Amino acid sequence: MELSTIFKSLSDKTRFQIVMRLLKRSYCVGGLARVLNVSEAAISQHIKILKKANLIEGEKNGYFMHYKVKRDVLENVAQALLNLAAIELLLDKKCQQADLSPCKLCNRA
């Protein structure tokens, strides 16, 4: 999982809204287009990007493809962010720069 790809895919307002909607229930392209007031063609392009980032998946339901969020992927992203925050806290404890003296680890001001 490439975090930067996932963050980039979620940085677009419409794609973020799509994911938020899909967390509540599955939708087809037409349904998303109606609730978000966006064309079906635009929704299809956003879906393509979200699928490439591995954030959503489709399931055939009659004539329509219904999309849902891959929650396990979101959970992995959340865990990766928590791990990143833990590393930052660990480094911060070793590298206190509240005063403006050089850091004892890296000698940078």
VENMOVEN-V646640 format. One record per residue. N is the residue number from 0. RES is the residue in three letters. PSI is psi in degrees with one decimal (* if undefined). NEAR is the number of other C-alpha atoms within 10 Angstrom. D_CENTER is the distance of its C-alpha to the mean C-alpha in Angstrom with 2 decimals. Layout:
n & res & psi & near & d_center
N & RES & PSI & NEAR & D_CENTER
N & RES & PSI & NEAR & D_CENTER
This chain:
n & res & psi & near & d_center
0 & MET & 122.9 & 10 & 11.02
1 & GLU & 109.0 & 9 & 10.42
2 & LEU & -39.6 & 13 & 7.90
3 & SER & -35.2 & 10 & 8.89
4 & THR & -42.9 & 15 & 8.31
5 & ILE & -46.2 & 19 & 4.64
6 & PHE & -39.7 & 13 & 4.75
7 & LYS & -40.8 & 13 & 7.55
8 & SER & -31.8 & 22 & 6.56
9 & LEU & -9.0 & 19 & 4.72
10 & SER & -19.0 & 11 & 7.79
11 & ASP & 132.1 & 12 & 10.15
12 & LYS & -44.8 & 9 & 11.55
13 & THR & -42.5 & 16 & 12.54
14 & ARG & -38.3 & 19 & 9.42
15 & PHE & -42.2 & 16 & 7.83
16 & GLN & -37.5 & 14 & 11.26
17 & ILE & -47.8 & 25 & 11.29
18 & VAL & -42.6 & 21 & 8.52
19 & MET & -41.9 & 12 & 10.44
20 & ARG & -43.2 & 17 & 13.61
21 & LEU & -18.7 & 19 & 12.82
22 & LEU & -24.9 & 15 & 12.21
23 & LYS & -36.9 & 10 & 15.81
24 & ARG & 166.1 & 12 & 17.42
25 & SER & 151.7 & 18 & 17.44
26 & TYR & 154.2 & 19 & 18.41
27 & CYS & 171.9 & 20 & 20.09
28 & VAL & -44.9 & 19 & 19.60
29 & GLY & -40.6 & 18 & 22.64
30 & GLY & -43.0 & 14 & 21.55
31 & LEU & -40.1 & 22 & 18.24
32 & ALA & -42.5 & 18 & 20.37
33 & ARG & -48.1 & 11 & 22.83
34 & VAL & -26.2 & 11 & 20.70
35 & LEU & -3.9 & 14 & 18.67
36 & ASN & 49.8 & 10 & 21.87
37 & VAL & 152.6 & 13 & 20.57
38 & SER & 154.1 & 13 & 22.47
39 & GLU & -35.8 & 16 & 21.86
40 & ALA & -41.9 & 12 & 21.82
41 & ALA & -42.9 & 13 & 18.96
42 & ILE & -42.6 & 22 & 16.95
43 & SER & -41.1 & 16 & 17.89
44 & GLN & -40.9 & 12 & 16.62
45 & HIS & -40.8 & 19 & 13.17
46 & ILE & -42.7 & 22 & 13.26
47 & LYS & -43.7 & 13 & 14.39
48 & ILE & -42.1 & 19 & 11.47
49 & LEU & -35.4 & 23 & 8.94
50 & LYS & -40.8 & 17 & 11.57
51 & LYS & -33.8 & 14 & 12.00
52 & ALA & -0.9 & 20 & 8.51
53 & ASN & 25.6 & 18 & 9.70
54 & LEU & -26.4 & 20 & 7.29
55 & ILE & 163.0 & 22 & 10.45
56 & GLU & 154.6 & 16 & 14.14
57 & GLY & 150.7 & 17 & 17.34
58 & GLU & 127.0 & 12 & 20.54
59 & LYS & 129.4 & 10 & 23.85
60 & ASN & 94.4 & 10 & 25.50
61 & GLY & -126.2 & 7 & 28.89
62 & TYR & -9.4 & 6 & 28.67
63 & PHE & 152.3 & 13 & 25.04
64 & MET & 123.2 & 15 & 21.72
65 & HIS & 137.1 & 20 & 19.56
66 & TYR & 147.7 & 24 & 15.81
67 & LYS & 159.3 & 20 & 13.84
68 & VAL & 140.0 & 23 & 10.49
69 & LYS & 91.7 & 17 & 10.79
70 & ARG & -32.9 & 12 & 10.73
71 & ASP & -35.2 & 10 & 11.84
72 & VAL & -44.3 & 16 & 8.83
73 & LEU & -39.1 & 15 & 6.79
74 & GLU & -39.2 & 11 & 10.07
75 & ASN & -38.6 & 13 & 10.27
76 & VAL & -44.8 & 17 & 7.24
77 & ALA & -42.2 & 12 & 9.01
78 & GLN & -39.9 & 12 & 12.21
79 & ALA & -39.4 & 13 & 11.53
80 & LEU & -40.6 & 13 & 10.94
81 & LEU & -41.0 & 12 & 14.09
82 & ASN & -41.1 & 12 & 15.91
83 & LEU & -42.8 & 12 & 15.27
84 & ALA & -37.5 & 12 & 16.59
85 & ALA & -40.5 & 12 & 19.50
86 & ILE & -43.4 & 12 & 20.44
87 & GLU & -41.1 & 12 & 20.50
88 & LEU & -41.8 & 12 & 22.72
89 & LEU & -46.8 & 11 & 24.92
90 & LEU & -38.2 & 12 & 25.41
91 & ASP & -37.5 & 11 & 26.02
92 & LYS & -31.6 & 10 & 28.78
93 & LYS & -19.7 & 12 & 30.41
94 & CYS & 68.1 & 14 & 30.12
95 & GLN & 118.0 & 14 & 31.27
96 & GLN & 34.6 & 14 & 31.73
97 & ALA & -41.5 & 7 & 32.70
98 & ASP & 167.1 & 8 & 35.98
99 & LEU & 15.7 & 9 & 36.10
100 & SER & 158.3 & 11 & 37.89
101 & PRO & 147.7 & 13 & 36.50
102 & CYS & 138.2 & 15 & 34.10
103 & LYS & -20.2 & 12 & 36.14
104 & LEU & -44.6 & 10 & 33.70
105 & CYS & -4.2 & 8 & 33.04
106 & ASN & 20.0 & 8 & 35.84
107 & ARG & 144.0 & 10 & 33.64
108 & ALA & * & 10 & 34.23
